[in-house]
Amino acid sequence: MSTLNPILAGSAQSVEAYQQVIEQTSQAVVQWLKQPEMYQGKSVDELRERISLEFNEQGLGNQAAIDRAIEYFLKDSLSVHHPQCVAHLHCPSLVISQAAEVLINATNQSMDSWDQSPSATIIEMKLIEWLRARVGFPAGDAGVFTSGGTQSKPDGPDAGARRLLRPSGPLHPAGWAAGGYPQVQSLVLGKRPLLGAEEHGADGPRLPLGNASENRRIRADGRVRPAGEDCASAG
């Protein structure tokens, strides 16, 4: 085990190192939260010139590594909690969520199987059941948490494809590549696209999602227009 950066465990050395880095990091965050600027103002070129990655076999040690992270990352990060920062895809976090992250990071559970995340798995299942009831879905319907929109977007089409294939029997992964499922072939060939890329002039492509869904145009910035925006921008 490295004396510079021990693994997180129950030894006295590990516990002491953990307490030191958490204290050093939390103090830096407190100072960063108090800075008056939303952003310190460095340009892309200035950041590119300023930031450099230097690696060596010995490493810097925890304290020096955190000092560098504070100087080159934290101080030049956008303050999403600042009143002048309008929330977009990410927003200010709750204090309690920061505490939760400490527990999550320390335990480092793996949600892919129950034996690697016993209590976390049950908590996730219970929360999904609660959300399902709040939405009004029937009892027994399942769900899954994802890491965010980037992962959720392919999960939706995948779930739709599996529902479409259900009458054909169990879905074998080899069937996707081998073309063993006519329904999948029609999806891939664009006959019933889950995510289409058909051009419609300057307004951009549409996303036809099966037979029962509505079409939505894609804006020039790549985002799907909400319902009603098509009419407002048709001109």
Secondary structure, DSSP 4 states (H G I P E B T S, - for coil): --SSS--SSSSHHHHHHHHHHHHHHHHHHHHHHH-S-SS----HHHHHHH------SS---HHHHHHHHHHHTGGGS--TTSTTS--SSS-PPPHHHHHHHHHHHHH---TTSGGGSHHHHHHHHHHHHHHHHHHTPPTT------SSHHHHHHHHHHHHHHHHHGGG-SPPHHHHHHT--HHHHHHHTTSS-SS-----GGG--B---SSSSPP-BBPTTSPBPPTTHHHHT--
